[in-house]
Amino acid sequence: MLEGDNCRAMGNALEIGMFSASRVEVVNNSITSQGDCLIVSHNGSSAAQLLLANNLLLGKVDWRQPWE
């Protein structure tokens, strides 16, 4: 980890690694971050599904790049 970075994901709050036909549900959460993204998903196929429902999302200024 980098100095000042207590997160393995550079401040991204939620990193979701999908498999070919994954179905992931993120429901009823409060999520905040000072990183690049609040929620990042990657991999999977066109059959993969990510459902975000009834979440409170609050993005803040990136702690490493406050000019963005």
C-alpha positions, 0 to 999 in steps of 0.5 A: 500500500502507498503511504496514506492509502489504507485501502488495497483499491486506491480508495475505491469503495467496492471492487466487484470481480465478475465471473462469466455469468455471475449475478451480483446484488448490492442492496440496502447499503450506504457507500462513500469513498474518496477514491477514483470510483465508488463501485467498480466491476470488471470481467464477466461476460455479456451474461453477467449481471450487477444489480444495484438497488436501494443504495445511498452513494456519496462520492467525495473528492479523490484524496490523491487527485483533489484537482479532479 
